[in-house]
Amino acid sequence: MSEKAIEPIHQFNIVKYFTFGNFGGNGSEGSGMEIAFTNSALFMLLTLLAASAFLILSTRGRGLVPGRMQLMAEMVYEFVANMVRSSAGTEGMRFFPFVFTLFMFILVANFFGMVPYFFTVTSHIIVTAALAVLVFLVVVIYGFMRNGAKFLKLFVPPGIPWFIIWLVVPIEIISFLSRPLSHSLRLWGNMLAGHIVLKVFGGMVVALLGAGAWGVVAILPFGMAVALTGLEFLVAALQAFVFAVLTCVYLNDAIHPGH
């Protein structure tokens, strides 16, 4: 058995397929910035195409009595719409396309990662960090555009006695600036850890069978691998929901600072 088949970190390796060129260099090898098409880029593209194809095909007929695909699409639509309304209010619905896109991208990317030999793009911190920073910038820019300097009321919770404001305000600012970190680490950590555990138990089953161990010795790790696979599907959906609902909560701060 090859070492790659057992080694749990190998599944996260970035594989370069081809490059578009080296930009900003002086011509020497290793200088400048190389733009490459990798397995991560491929699966992000496939995620985008799969989510778009599902929504286009499911709503193409727009039947009065929805079919299965249309019903699934409408359920996802209503689920995210209710999430936005309950977390950010009616005014938050202007951000529905943004939140819906994030939710669908993360959900499909996480489910793609459950397919054997597929790549989990959300298991890389650079991807989750990019999504989290995007949310952060949208909140900050819209918050100042809509409220001006009143957006800074977000850092002064109502009802705080004046003599401890000097202590509360820095804490609130640090908490606000750390949002992209916690937002990205939560999704990345759950997907990374889950896939490592799955790989470890799967590799254990293969190793035991290869060594001629049958019966209970091999069945127990196999049963754990099956149970963890079901749990990981649940985690994949739950992490898409958590990322989206936190986005709605942060957007609510931009819409209603100080509330």
Buried (B, 14 or more C-beta within 10 A) or exposed (E): EEEEEBEBEEBBEEEEEEEEEBEEEEEEEEEBEBEBEBBBBBBBEBBBEBBEEBBEEBBEEEEEEBEEBBEBBEEBBEEBBEBBBEBBBEBBEEBBEBBBBBBBBBBBBBBBBBEEEBBBBBBBBEBBBEBBBBBBEBBBEBBBEBBEEEBBBBBBBEEEEEEEBEEBBEEBEEEBEEBBEEBBBBBBBBBBEBBBBBBBBBBBBBBBBEEEEEEEEBEBBBEBBEEBBEEBBEBBBEBBBBBBBBBBEBBBBBBBBBE
